[in-house]
Amino acid sequence: MLHTNTAKQRLIVNKGDITAFDFTQINSHLKLNGWVIILIQNVVKHNKVIIISPDNFNKNYFRKVIGNQKHIWFYFNPKPSDINILNNLLPDNKKPYLHIKDNLFELAYNQTTHLINIYQSDIYRKTDICMCVIEEIILLINSQYANKPTINDTRIEYACKYMLEHYQVPLLIDDIAIVCALSPSRFAHLFKEKMKITPIRFLERLRIEHAQELLKTNSIAIKNIAVESGFSEPNYFCKVFKRNTGITPSQYAKQYCK
């Protein structure tokens, strides 16, 4: 489901949520919460791929790039492990798109069509299936640019690794900054610059992904899942969970009841 709030002109994109309506019709003041991948089919020139992070969306600019060319696109919230790949694929200001070889583009385009068909269906666990297809699309695009120099700082790489290993215990941003030998303010600025997401949101997503796996079992109380996922308060866990997925933990668990 695609959730919109017209009063605030903000689009809330949940994990696995996609859409394929005309990109050029988006309100110019829209604020994105997730990422966008656009595949532009051009039989005369090179096929193109545009990857848009939450903080580099400019509707009018990309509308000029797309023009009347045939295109297909989707919104999504990537897994934390895929954010680094996406950051390395972000084009620069001089060339806002990536040229993809015809065979890779065809595969990615077909998979995107497949992704939309899955999302529009009512198959069991379609959100998980959608995320698997999205990851395949990202890897297909990345296969042509695998040797592109990384933009990551070793301190930020260590911070990501540290959060992956400690997200289940109480963890403050100040704690992570200390292990990276940075001040909290410098760490927060550098992390957002490199990862296109704040460290708090990155940590939240790690915890929510873990909670989602536990909820699929339907055998653990929500208050216990909150604690096992690094949240000290069940109410706060429910609030963060809904903000990231659009539904409550109980609603999410019901999707996996047989």
N, C-alpha and C positions, 0 to 999 in steps of 0.2 A: 504494500500500500504506500502511496505517496502522500505525505502529510504536508499541508500548506497552511500558513497563517497569513491571510491577506492583509490583516490590519498592520502587522509588523513587516510585511514583505520578506518573510524569512522562510526558507525551505528547510524542512527537517528530513534528513536522509538517513534512514536506518540501515543497519547491516543487512545486506542482501537486497535492499530496495532498489528498484530500477524503473526507468521509464523510457519511452522512445518517441515522445511527441516532438514536434518541430522545435529545434534548439533556438531558432531565430525569433520565436514568439515569446521567449521569456522576458519578463519585466526587467528593464535595465537597472532597477534598484534592488533586484533580488540578491540576497546574501546566501551563499552556499555553506552548508555545514559539512558536506562530504566532497568527494572527488568526482570528476567527470572524465570519461574517455569518449572521444568522438572519432569515428572512422569515416573519412570522406572518400567516396569513390569517384575517380576521375579517369575516364577512358582515354582522354587526350594527353594529359600530363601525368605526373606521378601520383599514385594514391597517397593519402596523407593520414596521419594520426595526430590528434591534439589531446594532450593530457592537461587537465586543469586542476590545480590544488585549491583548497578552500580560500586561500588568500591571494590568488592571482586571477580571479574571475573578472572579466570585463566584457560584458555582453556585446556592446557596440563594436569593440575591436574584433572579437571572434566572429561576429556576424559578417564583417567584411571578408574575413578569411574564408568562411564557408560559402557565402554567396548563395547561388541557386544549385550548388552541386549536391548530388545525392549523398546523403549521410545517415548514419545511425549512431545512437549514443546512449549512454546510461550513467546514472548516478550510483555511487556506492560509498560505503565506509570501509576502507581496506583493513585487513588484519594488521596489527602492529608490525608483524614480520615482513609485510609487503611495502610498508611506507618507505623504507630505504630504497628499494628498487624503483618505486614511483618517483621519488625525489631525484634520483639519478637520470630518469628519463625526461624530466621537465625540460622543455625547450627554452632557449634563451630569447631575449627580446628581439633580436635581429631576425630570427626565424622561429615563429611561434608554433611550428608543427614539425613532426618527424616524417621523413620519407621511409616507407616500408616496402621491401621487395614484394613483387606481385604475389608470389606463392604464400608468403607469411601473411600478407594483407588478406588474401582470400580466406585463409584459415581463421584469422581473427574475426573477419566480417561474418563468416558462417557461424562461428561460435557465439558471436554477439546476437545473431538472429535466434540461435538455439537458446541462448540465455533468456531472451524475451519470451519465447514460447514456453519455457519452463516456468517463468514467473507468472505468466498469465494462466497457467494450469492450476489444478487443485491437488497435485500429487503430494504424497507424504514427505515431509521434511524438505520442502522445496527451497527454503532459505539456505540450508546447508548445501544443497546441490548448486544453487545459484552462486554461492561464494566459491565453490570449487571451479565452476566454469569461469568466473571472473579471474581467479588466480591463473588459470590456464591462458586466458587472453593476455594478462600482464606478462606472463613468461614468454609467450609467443612474440610479443612486441620487444621484450627485453633481449631475446635471443640475437637480434640484429645489433643491439647496442651494448652487449655484455662487456665489451672492453672500454666503454666510456668511463673516463676518470671519475672516481667517487668524489663527492663533495663533503663527505663526512669527516669530522674531526675525531681523532682516536678517543678523546675524552667523552664525546657524545656516544660513540660506539660502546665504550665501557659503561656509560650510564644506562644504555638500553639493556646491556647484558646484566647489569646489577639489578635492574627492575624486573627482568625476566626471572631472576633467581630468588628475588625477595618480595614479590608482589603479594604473597599470601600473609605477610606479617605487617604490623603497623609500620608505615614508612612515610617520612616527611621529605619534602623537596630539599630542605636544608641538609638532611642526612645524605642524600644523593650528591648534592653539591660538594660536601666535604670529601667524599671518597673520590671525587673527580678533581679535587684541589682547586675548586672555583668558589667564588662567593655565590650565595643564592641568587642574587639578581643577575650576575653575569652568566651563571649556568642556565637560568630560565630564558634569557635572551638568546644565548647560543643554541640551546636545544630547539627553540622555536624557529630560529633561522635555518638550521640544518634539517630539521624533521618536519617542518610545516605544521606542527602541532605542539601544544604546550606539554611540558612533562607531566602535569597533573592529568590531562586528558589521555596521554599515552598510558599512564599507570591505570587509569580508570578502565580503559579498553582491555588491558591485560586481565584485570580482575573480572570484568563482565564476561569476557570470553571463557574464563575458567568457570564462572558461575553458570553459564549456559550449558557447559558440558555436564555439570553436576545436576542441573535441573532436568536434563533429558532422562535421568535414571528414575525420576519420580519416587525416590526412596529416602530422600534426605529432607528434613525440615528446612524451610526457607531461612529461619534464623541461624541454623547451623551452616547453611551454604554461605550466608553473609560472612560469618566468621572465617570459614575456610577460604574465602575469596579475598580476605584482607580488609573487610569492613567491620568496624567495631559496633555499629548501630544498624539493626535490621531495617529501620525506617529510612535511614539515609541510603542504605543499599538499594531498597525498592525505588527510591527517587532517582538515583543514578542509573539504575537498570532501565527504568522507563525512558529516561532522557536519551539513552543510547540505543534502545531497541524500539521504542514507541509503544511497548506493552509492559504490563507488570510481570514479575517473576512467576506468579501463579498462572497467568494467561499463557506465558511461554511454556510452562511445564505441561499444561493441558494439551498443547499441540502434539505432545509425544506420548499421550495416553492412548493405549490400544483398547 
